[in-house]
Amino acid sequence: MTSKIQLLLSAASTRLSGVLEGEGWTVDDPVELEVDGARGSRHPTVIPFGRANDRYEAHLRGAVGSAGFDTLRRALADGLLTGQAASRERGRRPMAIVVATPISAAMIERLGEYCRWVDGEAAWGVVDPHGIVSLFDPQHAEGGAGALLSAEPAADSARTNPAAQPAARAKLFTDLRQWMLKVLLAPRVDEDLLTADRGPIRNATDLADRARVSTSMVSRFLADLEDHGFLERSTRSLRLVRLRDLLDAWRSDTVGQARDVRVRFDLPSGDPAKQLRRLLELESKERRRQLEQGPGHRRPWMCLGLFEACRSLGLGHVLGGPIHFYHEDPDTTLTPRLDSLGLHRVDDRSAQDIYLRRPTAPQSVFRGAVVRDGVPTADVLQCWLDVVDHPTRGAEQAQEIMERIGLLDEGGS
């Protein structure tokens, strides 16, 4: 029989995974940790998750009923100790998570004071399966007091609350869900226009293998696609339907999220597009060399984007459009990284300008990117998504893309 604490931890795992995925984190399937010397005891729940260079293991410890501070403090202490021991070999930063319901803001504050007293550098958090989710990491650059993530109680589902439908739809297009959508569409797109595994996809397990994400994440994504009428299942395949409506929903959800920085080469050559291509080619070679040497510090991902990427893919339609490239680095200042690339920020306009775009969906952008003549280039679906609402004749370029690749020619209406 499933115990109350197991039910609590299972609900907390689902809640935490959903919140993390909604914020663009990659979440792996929960695992049970075997603790040396704890024979006969229940194995603690561990959830690996990460984004960009941040890789964590959440160690969940629960307390049923109206647990007091001492009970929750002991759960937090246990999570801190076992987390430090277990995560050391796997190269992930441990995060002790206290699970209880209900849990008040005052209790969270007291637990924070205790955690800072025990270990001021430790990552920790609280999860109420029916309420707040708060994660903290003093070593994280964003947020006050090391706040990493905070989510309020989940709203009613879209099926029972029509007013919640826009929020529910938005969850279809988190970073990794955009990537999974590209994998589902990959068989309809030429291999030199989109990098993705094109093996058969009959079920959630197949899609998880093709997209290199967890099966639980795929299952939730497919269920949401089905709820919105964009997916039909059979015993032999998964089939996207109402593709035009799906693409419109994807477009609507991502429009206006671009974060561009105007930059210029320190030593301009007179042909910024050619100079940018050469830079990306050299950076790509250096990145591959570093990866071959094994784990450690690596160069961030970069690739051509928007109109310049369309030209690289052989689908260019708009002449004289702005020159963009994607850059993975989340550093808000960017100055050190720009210096190393021979670039600098500018405020005034010039024909030498190029635009650095920070991707809001980096996994989707860089996993799908292709290499053309040695230059990393955003995939064709990303190009369509980025230019379709661009004021520089973006609609024309987007139409050219769809007509050339024929994505909507068969079963796309």
Steps between C-alpha positions, in 0.01 A plus 500: 500500500627846411575702812394860560858622474544324165182661367621838624841465334343377176269801487792731582711346223224563246447857622871585504563346157209692348617833644860444387400403148272803482805716574709334229699254713581148383362246749602134507292218644502475882728232641529331838827551683655208685654628823784296650412365844128566456391140445127458529436872467305659217730632227488881469367658178750686280410714195785606267437826313703762317517790258804631309794462741286453814458132594324396821374197687194570712494275808141488626421443868138503613297538817131408513234684696544840662873465556671747731832676456708231673362228272561704185843609625604135540371422150701791359815394687468144370457628145808721532721221633398219267485737205859610549616139524296364209546778244876524532572221252241608243620856453168660595434758768282351777183680605315394815122527454256493791155369404197577715143623470408755605819702540488870584720790393606543863612136514698543177675800652592304815632210294706747297656641817583149616652404163716814493622420853586138410651569157477846349592368154250212482220484243160417648127541448146416602217337307136493601332263250189720516667834560822692474827381344812696599860413412808683625869493410734760657753431224252589227544842344131580458246606759526643847617277787593232249143455375513261205131434432164570660154385394162559657227233527401362163180631345210272409551305183380642170241227471320610818576870481469661154674815623815294556527386138756763388732402785453131424579556134813697586638191673499318166797706387764490769858459380517120491143468376594713199789262442273195526263662251791540257583130542138407424512719187848388391384219264323768292814718474821433304794387713719791389241746634446357849722287723291232671472122529252388234435147623144368534294654782223267610461604863638713783803275547601540135468879518701509824777303328495720189491829693733383781263607778324311777199279428294670770559839337393362160187339645383831647574681173309249288205511738487879471525486119214253499291715735540794261402290199843503334584129531343171395635172637482151362671176593756564226567873501459849640352741247488878523172643368365852443860589423421851378320577827786346699757717323284808556478419872877448516557830322257689724661367816855598404443835327653798676740296714815590304789658691738662252822688570645726231873430459781584260840351423795681656677479164223505236586354161230671295299176466353426846308193381814335361698600809232350727497173307875471537477567874231236551696246297812553712306491828325179393833331426641607836190379681525156337868483595417574864225237505741239366733573791233396750276673755590841635450862405356527153426776254134602476289398204462752218334487158369719220139607541205660321559637146870414491417142600237486223767600249737238639229234457446603138157644578585871501231731364556841663809695395659744741328365812661536843781258585439285808679228689394301804721490809439264793683695773249607770735766644298820527800725436650300211802733501768235571354267238470775239861603562619146433309497169636835382158665536361792699156644573382803306204736536519686170394344171746404228519276195760300694253398772419142586256379764576253775185316604474316830271202442200463728496130400872408479450123496263525206719746310836328537392135490327556167774713344680373188849569364525660157848546349643466850269766645244405770158614377155506660267233361226582252215476753682741730555734205129496417408563863744792529422684177124450463417813703816698425428852368764469223281306254503207739160371388629470141808308615286271717266425210800423278625251761168317525456484123854371446497229768137396439424446868130581458453331163375173646263478793597841627169681486 
